[in-house]
Structures are given as structure tokens and as C-alpha cells.
Amino acid sequence: MKLLHSGKVRDVYADGEDLILVASDRLSIYDVVLPTPVPDKGAVLTRLSLWWFDRLADLVPHHVISATDVPAEFAGRAIRCRRLDMLSVECIARGYLTGLGLREYQKNGTISGLELPAGLVEGSRLPEPVFTPTTKAPVGEHDEFMTFDEVAEMVGPSTAVRLRELTLEIYRRGAETAAVKGILVADTKLEFGRAPDGEIVLADEVLTPDSSRFWPADRWEPGRPQFSFDKQFVRDWSATLDWDRTPPGPEVPADVVAATRARYIEVYERITGMPFAPVSA
């Protein structure tokens, strides 16, 4: 196999006509890779993505070929997948106001050019889910909000419409599924690519604690930061530091690593209803 790309979290290898997508235990926040890994994180991301790919297959085709036909050293945290021409847009759906979306709203009353109602606060549920795309920045650089018109300029009007439709459909399905398990999906980020025949295909990861904000429904309270089963916990920890969110990232203390791992595993188990077995088990 040949290493084609090493991203913030995933490594991509060529294996004949296929790709091997390997989820590492690396952790990134604010587009900066931190030097401290979170044990079993890659396995959680891979298994939860596979669970969701199966449950979204009627909405959109996905890139997975096999979860088992991978090199032994990557077992449990890799997938064999189709090669795609990836679209250079981060497709984000938001059902609640938080994170960078909240900061954008506080500045302008809008996100990605979409005007939102006045008076919303941190954690507010939006009247309906919204599509708030961003650029897909290289490692170490920051994504920037894009308007729908800017997406249409980049990928073409019909593709932009389809990306918006798919992003919102996937978010709604994910939010409805997670709500049954007592989990709110505040927002989620998706990536799509084109197959050789032009078909738009869901790729990378889907509805994981790296790509989404998951909140326990019974603890949701607008007007304050929410308890989260995702890397927001690490973002909040980093806010206590004298760090300007540029590389190099700070070392993460052992207790923060352990708490992050526990939250990733808990949300996996709550959503899927299955116990998590570590890769080494």
C-alpha cells in the first residue's frame, strides 16, 4: 500500500483500485492537531460511522466497500472504500446554535449568509435545521463560512442544491434516530465526493463525536454551554489555556484524555445500543 494523504485524523492509503481509510487516535481542535492521542478514538469513529452508513443508505450511497478486508494492523479502525473526486466543501447542518455558528450569529445575526431570528442564545434550538457550509482548509488553517451562492459557484448550482438537500436529510435522520436514545444532535459536518459516473456519494465519516456535537437531551438548557459527548469537552479545556489556536497544539492532560475517551465511548454505546470492545480486546 502507498500512503496518499495524512489528514488531521485520518490516513489514506492506495490499495489497487481501492482506498484504505484509517482513523487514527489523533485529536484536532480548531483545525490544529494536538500532540496527545485519545486511546480507541479511531475505533469509535470507524464503528459509529459504519453503523450510520448502514442506516443512511436509502438516502445516499456511501463509499464503503468493506469494514473487514483491511490490513490486520488497521483492523477495527479502517475501511476499504471507493475512490471519489472529493468536493471541496464542508457540508454542515445545524439544528441548535453553538460553537462557531453562535459566534457568527452574535456578530452578524446570520450564519453562512442565512438570517436567523433575533434573540437566540447559546444552545437555542433553531426554528428548522439550516445548511451552513464552510471551506475545507488545509491542515493548520481554519475553515471559513461560505454562502450558498459561493458553494454554487464552486461546484455548480445543481450540485449545490443536492448537497444542501442531502446534508439536511442526513441531519434530520440522524437527529431523529439519536433522539430516541436521549441524544440531541446539535450540528454535524459531512463530506461528499463524486463517483466516476457523476453520482454524489457520502464519504469520510458520518455523525461521529469528531464531526458532530452530541448533547444529552435531559441536560439541555439554552443560555449556557452544554454537556457534550464529543470533542467540545477538549475545546472547553483549551479555552482555559494561554493558547492562540495555532500550531503547535498543547499537550492534553491524562484526566482530560480519559474523560474524552469515556464520552466518545458512551455516546457510541447509547446511540448504537451495543457495548464497545477496545481494538486490543
C-alpha positions in Angstrom: 0.0 0.0 0.0 1.0 3.6 -0.6 0.2 6.5 1.8 -1.5 9.1 -0.3 -2.6 11.6 2.4 -2.3 12.1 6.1 -5.0 14.4 7.4 -5.8 15.8 10.8 -7.3 12.4 12.0 -7.3 10.0 9.0 -4.6 8.5 6.8 -5.5 7.4 3.3 -3.7 4.6 1.6 -4.0 3.3 -2.0 -4.5 -0.4 -2.3 -5.0 -1.2 -6.0 -8.2 0.5 -7.2 -9.4 1.0 -3.7 -8.6 3.2 -0.8 -7.9 2.2 2.8 -9.2 5.0 5.1 -7.6 4.6 8.6 -8.9 6.6 11.6 -6.1 7.4 14.0 -6.4 8.3 17.7 -5.2 11.8 16.8 -7.3 14.7 18.1 -7.7 18.0 16.4 -9.5 21.2 17.6 -9.7 24.5 15.8 -8.1 22.7 12.8 -4.9 22.1 14.9 -3.7 18.5 15.6 -2.9 18.1 19.3 0.2 16.1 20.3 -1.7 13.8 22.7 -3.8 10.8 21.3 -7.0 9.6 22.7 -6.9 5.7 23.0 -9.6 3.9 21.0 -10.8 7.1 19.4 -10.2 5.8 15.9 -12.1 2.6 16.5 -15.1 4.6 17.9 -15.2 6.9 14.9 -14.9 3.9 12.4 -17.5 1.8 14.1 -20.0 4.6 14.6 -19.6 5.8 11.0 -20.2 2.2 9.7 -23.4 2.0 11.9 -24.7 5.2 10.4 -23.7 4.4 6.8 -25.9 1.4 7.0 -28.8 3.4 8.3 -28.5 6.2 5.7 -28.0 4.0 2.7 -31.6 4.6 1.5 -30.9 8.4 1.4 -27.5 8.5 -0.2 -24.9 6.0 -1.5 -21.7 5.8 0.6 -18.1 4.9 -0.2 -17.7 1.8 2.0 -16.6 -1.4 0.3 -15.7 -3.4 3.3 -15.0 -3.0 7.0 -13.1 -6.3 7.3 -11.0 -6.5 4.2 -8.3 -4.2 5.6 -4.7 -4.8 6.7 -4.5 -6.6 10.0 -2.6 -3.7 11.7 -5.6 -1.4 10.9 -8.3 -3.8 11.9 -11.2 -2.2 13.8 -10.3 1.3 12.8 -10.2 1.3 9.0 -12.5 0.7 6.0 -11.9 -0.2 2.4 -13.6 2.4 0.3 -14.2 3.6 -3.2 -12.1 6.3 -4.8 -14.1 9.5 -5.3 -13.5 13.0 -6.6 -14.0 14.8 -3.3 -16.0 18.1 -3.3 -14.1 21.0 -1.6 -16.9 22.0 0.7 -17.6 21.1 4.3 -21.3 20.5 4.4 -22.6 21.5 7.8 -26.2 21.2 9.2 -27.1 23.0 12.4 -30.2 22.3 14.5 -29.0 24.3 17.5 -26.9 27.4 17.9 -23.5 26.8 19.3 -19.7 26.9 18.6 -18.6 29.0 15.6 -22.2 29.3 14.4 -23.1 31.0 17.6 -20.1 33.4 17.3 -21.1 34.2 13.7 -24.7 34.8 14.7 -23.6 37.1 17.5 -21.6 39.2 15.1 -24.0 39.4 12.2 -27.3 37.8 13.0 -26.5 35.3 10.2 -24.6 32.1 9.5 -23.3 31.5 6.0 -25.5 34.4 4.8 -28.7 32.9 6.3 -30.6 35.3 8.5 -31.7 33.8 11.8 -34.3 35.1 14.3 -33.2 37.7 16.8 -32.8 36.8 20.5 -31.3 33.4 20.1 -28.8 32.3 22.8 -26.2 29.6 23.2 -27.9 26.2 22.8 -31.1 27.6 21.3 -33.0 25.2 19.0 -33.3 26.7 15.6 -36.8 27.0 14.0 -35.6 24.4 11.5 -32.2 22.9 10.6 -30.0 25.1 8.4 -27.2 24.4 5.9 -24.1 26.4 6.8 -21.2 25.2 4.6 -17.6 26.2 5.1 -14.4 25.9 3.1 -12.3 22.8 3.5 -9.0 24.3 4.8 -5.6 22.5 4.7 -4.2 21.2 7.9 -3.3 24.0 10.2 -5.5 26.6 8.5 -9.1 27.5 9.5 -12.3 26.7 7.7 -14.3 29.8 6.7 -18.1 30.1 6.3 -19.5 30.1 2.8 -22.8 31.3 1.4 -24.9 29.0 -0.7 -24.1 31.2 -3.7 -20.4 30.7 -3.1 -20.9 26.9 -2.9 -22.9 27.1 -6.2 -20.0 29.0 -7.8 -17.5 26.4 -6.7 -19.4 23.1 -7.5 -22.2 24.3 -9.8 -25.8 25.2 -8.9 -27.4 21.8 -9.3 -24.7 20.1 -7.2 -25.0 22.8 -4.5 -28.8 22.2 -4.3 -28.2 18.5 -4.0 -25.5 18.9 -1.3 -27.9 21.1 0.7 -30.7 18.6 0.4 -28.6 15.6 1.4 -26.9 17.4 4.3 -30.3 18.4 5.8 -31.9 14.9 5.1 -29.0 13.2 6.8 -29.0 15.6 9.7 -32.8 15.0 10.2 -32.5 11.3 10.0 -29.6 11.3 12.5 -31.3 13.7 14.9 -34.5 11.6 14.9 -32.5 8.4 15.4 -30.4 9.8 18.2 -33.4 11.5 20.0 -34.9 8.1 20.7 -31.7 7.3 22.7 -31.9 10.6 24.6 -29.2 12.4 22.5 -29.6 15.7 20.8 -27.5 16.2 17.6 -26.7 19.9 17.8 -24.9 20.0 14.4 -22.9 17.8 12.1 -20.3 18.1 9.4 -20.4 15.9 6.3 -18.2 15.3 3.2 -19.2 14.2 -0.2 -17.5 13.1 -3.4 -18.4 12.2 -7.0 -18.2 8.7 -8.3 -16.9 8.3 -11.9 -20.5 8.3 -13.2 -21.1 11.6 -11.5 -23.2 10.3 -8.6 -22.8 12.1 -5.3 -21.6 9.8 -2.6 -21.3 10.2 1.2 -17.7 9.8 2.3 -15.2 10.1 5.2 -17.1 9.8 8.5 -20.7 10.4 9.5 -22.4 11.5 12.7 -19.4 10.8 15.0 -18.2 12.7 18.1 -15.5 14.3 15.8 -17.9 15.5 13.2 -20.9 16.3 15.4 -22.0 17.8 18.7 -24.0 15.4 20.8 -25.8 16.6 23.9 -27.8 14.6 26.5 -31.4 15.7 26.0 -32.2 15.6 29.7 -29.4 18.1 30.4 -30.1 20.6 27.5 -30.6 24.1 28.8 -30.4 27.1 26.4 -28.4 30.1 27.6 -25.3 28.2 28.7 -22.6 25.8 27.4 -24.0 22.3 27.1 -22.6 19.0 28.5 -21.3 17.2 25.3 -20.3 13.7 24.2 -17.7 15.0 21.7 -14.5 17.0 21.4 -16.2 20.2 22.6 -15.0 19.0 26.0 -11.4 19.4 24.8 -12.2 22.8 23.2 -13.6 24.0 26.5 -10.4 22.7 28.3 -8.2 24.5 25.8 -10.1 27.8 26.5 -8.5 27.8 29.9 -5.0 28.0 28.4 -2.9 30.8 27.1 -3.0 29.4 23.5 -3.8 31.2 20.3 -5.3 28.2 18.5 -2.4 27.9 16.1 0.2 25.1 15.9 1.8 23.6 17.9 -1.2 22.5 20.0 -0.8 22.0 23.7 -0.3 18.6 25.4 -3.6 17.2 26.8 -3.5 16.1 30.5 -4.3 12.5 31.2 -7.5 13.3 33.0 -8.8 15.2 30.0 -7.8 12.3 27.7 -9.6 9.8 29.9 -12.8 11.9 30.1 -12.8 12.4 26.4 -12.4 8.7 25.7 -15.2 7.9 28.1 -17.6 10.4 26.4 -16.8 9.1 22.9 -17.5 5.5 24.1 -20.6 6.4 26.0 -22.2 8.2 23.0 -21.3 5.2 20.8 -23.0 2.8 23.2 -26.0 5.0 23.7 -26.7 5.6 20.0 -26.0 2.0 18.8 -27.2 0.1 21.8 -24.0 -2.0 21.6 -21.1 -2.3 24.0 -17.8 -1.0 22.8 -14.9 -3.5 22.8 -11.4 -2.0 22.5 -9.4 -3.0 19.5 -6.9 -4.8 21.6 -9.7 -6.9 23.3 
